[in-house]
């Protein structure tokens, strides 16, 4: 079975999410205990056959829990520095930190994943892709090494050009659409016994759905009070829209990893990789347009003033 996601359909889904988030201020009526609707549709989409290939990444290959704890400490260190100066990159940094903390809670259940140690390895490698892109952009001044989707996200944050919703979606899109396919292909899509690792890939959605609403609420509370303005009274429609968009992106990432793994020559693999980057950049440019401020009508001054007062809240 071959499954391909076209950029146009996912772009339309991204647009619907942005429109839902931006419909206008609504009174918050969703309690912190409520979660977005989780329909595990990706579980029904079988993987393509893939033979076992040992990981080509050497980070935390043994998959020890302490590796995840080290990642969380590094994420917290980076986030705290961004939050103190109300850097717009703090929005995604917070999102990634809270998501990884939720992952750490999930693996307290030894039966949550089939192969927890391997998913720990993936967690560390995945985070390293983000850290490397961030450092190449901000510290090493090497933008040519930064994936195009990340360049769009980081530039928008530096220029304070998009809303908090935009910072969130641009970061998620770059990390899932650009980084994740390459991570999955590098660490391997099948276990040593030949069984697919896709069931564990899909199980990630089960804890992502738990963190979506609290993260949106915290972004609004600390950095941009408009971040959850799409909330519809008494529902979790906005959180559900964001979660389902990310679930769709994660499914596309798996399929793109299959394309990378199936490439027969270095040239073919390079072509697949470039198509992934082109698609991720197109999504980023669309999101930047849809969530961008329109001076002089709108700008970041109100959210920056809010963050100056509330950014240090917990």
N, C-alpha and C positions, 0 to 999 in steps of 0.2 A: 504494500500500500504506500503510495507517495502522497504526501500532503504538503502543499505550498501555500504560504500566506502571501498575498500580494500587498505591496506597499499601499495601494489605494484603499483597500478595505480597512487596513489598520489605521491609516491616516484618518479615515472617516470616523473610526471608533475613538481615536484620540480627540478629534474635534468634538464629538458628542460629550466626552468627559469634560473637556474644557468649558463647553457651553453650560453643562449642568453645574459645574463648580462656580460659574460666573453669573448665574441667573439673578443674583442680587441678595442683599442681606436678608437672612431669615433668623428668627429666634432659635437659639439652640435648644432642641428638645430631646436629642438623642443622649441617653445616659452613657456613662463610660462603660457600663457592663454590656451594652448592645454591640453586636458585631455586624459587619456587612454580610449580605447573603452569599453563602459559599456553595456554588453549584460546581462540583468537581468534574466538569466536562472534559478537561484535559486527560483525566484518567482513562477515558474511553478511547483515546487515540493511540493505537499501538505503535511501538517503535519499529523502525526498519531493522532488518537483521544487521548485526554488527559483531565482528569478532573481537576477542579480548586483545587490547593493546596496553602495555604498561604505561603508567603516567610518565610524561616527559617533564613534569614539574617536580622540583626537589624540596618544596616547602611542606613541612609537617607530613611527610609521606606516611608515617606511622599513625597519624590521626589521633594523637593524644588530646584529651580535653584541655590540658593546659595551653595548647596552641590557640584554642578559641579564646581562652581567658587573656592571653597576650594580645590577640587582635582587638578585643574589647578595650583593654587598657590603652592601646595605641589610638583607637577610634575616639575614646573619651578625651585623651590628651589633645588630639587635633581639634575636636569639636569645641572644647572649652576655649581654646585660643581664638577660634572663629567667632564664637558667641560673644566673647568679651568685647570685640570690636564691631559687633553687629554686621559682620561680613555676610553677604547674601549667600555665600557658599555654606553657611552654617545650617541652612534649611535641609539640604541633602545630607550633610554630615550627621545631623540629628536623626534623620530618617534611617540612615544606615546603622547608626549606633543602636537605636531602639530595636531595629529589626534583628540585629545580631544578638542583642541581649535576649530577645524572645526566642531566638534559635537556641541559645544556651539553656534556657529553661525547658525547651522542648526535648532536648537530648538528655535531660534528667530521667526521662522515661526510656529505658534501654530498648524498648520495643517500638519506639516511634519510627525509626528507620530500619531497613533491613541491614544496612552496613553503616553504622554511625561513624566509625573511624574514617571511612572513605569520604563521607560527607563533611567531616571535620577538615579533611585535607582540601576538599573543594572550597570550603568556607575561607580557609587561609589563602589559597591561591587567588580566589575571586577578590578578596580584599586587597591583595597585593597589586592587582591590576588597577584598582582605584587609586591606591596610594601612589603608584608610579606615575599615573596620568596627572594626578594633582601636583606631585612634586616637580614633574617635568614642566608643567605650566607655570607654577608659582615660584619655584626655587631655582631650578636648573636653567630656566629661560630657554627651554628647548621645545618650542611649540610644534616643530616639525615631527617630533616623536609622539605627540599627543593625538589620539584618534580624533577624527573630525567631529564626531558627535560631542565629545568632551570639550573640544575647542569652543563649540557653540555654547555649551553649558557654562563653562568657566568665563568666557567673554561676557555673557549675559549677566553673570553674577558680578564680575568686576565693574561693569558699566552701570550696575543697578538698573538694568533695562527691562526686567520682567517682574511680575508679581511673585509672591511666595509660592503660589500654585505653580507658576512657571519654573521656579528654581527646583521645586520638588519633581515635577514631571520631566524636566530636562535631565536631571541627575539620574532618575530611574531609567529613563529611556537610554541614555548613553551606557549605563552600566549593564543593563539587560540586553539591549540590542547590539551593542558593539563588543563589550567585554565577554559576556556569558557564552556566546557560541565558541569563541576561541578557548575559553577555559574548559568547557565541556569536552571539546575535541582533544585538548592537550592531556587531560587527566583520564580520558577513556570513557566510552559509552557502555561498555559491557564489563561484567565481573569476570574473574578468572575462569569460572565455570561456563561462561558464554551467555549467562542471563543478562538481560538488559538492566541498566541502572535507571531507566526512566521512571519506574514506580517511586523510587526515592526522590527523583527530581520533582515529580508531581506532588509528593507529600509536603514539600516546602510550602505549597500554597495553603496548607492547613494552618501553619503558624503565621503566614503573611496576613491572612484574613483577620487574625486576632489583633494584630498590631496596627492595622490601617486606621481605624477610628481614633485610638489614643494618639497616634502620631499627628494626624491632621489637627486634633484639638490642641496638642502641645505647640505645634507651629503657630497656630492662631493666637495662643495665649502668650507666647514669648516673642515672636518675630514679625508676624503679619496678621492682624486681626481679620483680614479678609480671606485668609487661607481656607476657612471652612464656611464661607458665605453661601455656598451652594447647598447647604444642609436644608432638607425639606422637613418641615415640622413633623415629629413623630416617626420619622423613617431613617433608614441608613442609605438612602439612594445615592448620595454623593460618594460615600465611602465604598459602596458596592461598585459604582462605576469605576473608581480608581483601581480597586482590587481586580476587577474583571479585565481591565486594560492591561495591568501588569501580568495577569495570568495568560492573556493572549500573547504578550511579548515573550514570556518565558517559554510558551509552546513553540513560538517561532524560533527562539534561540536554540531549542533542542533540534528542530528540523534543520537549521543552518549548521549546527554542529555535525549532523549526519552528512550534510553535503561536504563539509570539510573532510570528514573521515573517509568519505567515498572517493575523494579526488585521487586520481591515479598517478599524477605527476606533480612535481613542484609547481610547474606553470599552471596546471589546472587548479591546484590548491590556492595559488596566489590570486587567480581570477575569482574563485569563490569568495576568498577573503575580501577582495576589493568590492565585490557586490554586496557583501554584508556591511562594509563600512559606508558604501554609498547609500544604502537603504537607511542605516542608522542616522546618517547626516541629514537625509531628507526628512525624517521624522523630527529631528531636532530643529531644523529650520521652520517646519510647520508649527511646532510647539512654541518656538520663540515668537513667531508672528502672532499667534493666537493669544499669547499671555503677555505680550509686551505692553509697556506703558506707552501712552500717546501724548507726549508733551505738546503744548502746555496744559492739555486737559487733565492728564494723569501723570504722576511720577512717583518716585519712591519716598518722598519726604515724609508722608504720614506714617508709613511703616517704619522708617528709620527713627522717627521720634518715639514711636511706640516701643521699639526695641531698646532704645536708650533707657527707658524706664523699666521694661519687663524682661529684657533679654537674659538677665541673671536669675529669673524666677525658676522654680523647680516644679 
